[in-house]
Amino acid sequence: MVQVGRVSAKRQLAASLAVGIASGGTALVALKPRAYFLVLTDQRLYLIDNNNGRVGKEVVSAVSRAQISAGPLQKHFLTLSMEVQMTAPMPWRFSWGRVQSDMARRVAAALGAPGTASQAPAGGRAL
């Protein structure tokens, strides 16, 4: 599972203020990027829709590994993230929670991110 996208500080602040005012300060809200299931084979990267923790019916993206380049895996306070350049002009931001740090390192290595041991998954096995 990977979260794709970004949530700006302005959007986070606006949502927090709106919920705080509406609830009289008794509730808090945290916005996060949309989660997808990530399948990485020796030939393609697939992002599959996440339907409340279940695999959805829609393949959101299927990109050839030759069209993908990854930036370095970056550590943040509670997350790890990596900029991934695919067919779109803007890079996609993949992020994982600290609990998923092993998965983040494996994906970064498989995509050949700088500073990782680049090893493709054996036999097209999904990560």
N, C-alpha and C positions, 0 to 999 in steps of 0.2 A: 504494500500500500504506500502510495506517495501522495503528498499534497502538491498541487500545481497552482501557481499563481502567487499573487501578493495581495496584502491588505494594507492600504496606506494608513499612516498615522492619523490623518484627518478623518478618514472613514471610521476608524476604530474609536476615535474621540467622539465623533458625532453620534455613533450608535450607543456608546456608553452614557453620554449625556441624556439622550432621548429615553433610554430605559431607566436611568437613574431618576429622572424627573417624573416619568410616568408611574414608577413604582414607589415614589417617595423615598428613594435611597435604600430600599430593601432588597433590590436585585442588581446583579452585575451581569454584563454580557461581554463575551470575547469573540471577535470575529476571527475566522481562520480560512485559509485557502481551501478550495474544493479538493476532496480526496478522490483518487482513482486507484484502481488496481493496475499494477505495472507488471507486464510480462515482457521479459527480455530474452530473446533467442539469439542464436549465432548470426541470424540474418536481419531480424527486425526488432523494433521496440513497439509494443502495443500499450495503449492506455485504454482501460475498459471502465465503463461507468460503474460507480459505486452506488448501490441502492440500499441505503441504511445498513451497511455492513455486508450486503449480499452482492454477488456479481450481477451487474445489470445486463441488459440485452444489447446494449449499444457499444460498439468499438469506437471510441472517440478519436483515436489517432492510431495509425499504423505507418511507421516510418522505417525506411531501410537504414541499417546501421551505418552504411556508407554516407548517408546524409546527416549524420549526427556528430556534433562535437561538443565536448563538455568542458566547462571551466573547473577550477579547483573546488574541492569540497570545503566549505567554510563552516567553522564552529561559531555558534551564537550562544547566548545565555541558556536557552532551553531547547534549541533546535540545531539541526545541521541543514545546510542548503547548498545547492549547486545550480549554476546557470547552465542550461542545456540549449544549444543552438540546433534547431531542426530546420524544416523547410520555411518557416515563417521568418520575416525580417527581424522580429524582436525575439530575444531569448526567452525560454520558459524557465521559471524558477521551480525546481523540485525541492521540497523540504520534508524533513523527517523529524520526529521528536527524538529526544536523547535516548529513549528506550529502544528506538530502532536504529541506533548508531551502527551496529554491525551490518544491517541491510544497506544503509546509506554508503558505507565503505565498499561493500561488494558491488553495488551498482556503479559507484564512481570508478572503481577499478575496471569493471567490465566495459564501461564507456570510454576508458582511456583518459580519465581526468588527470591533469598534472598533479604530481606528488603522490600518485598511487601506483601500486604494482598492477599493470594492465594485463588482465587475464580474462578472456572471453569465457562465458559459461560452457561447460563441457556438454557436447551433444545437443545443443539447443535447449537445455534445461532451463525452465523459468526460475528466476530468482525469487 
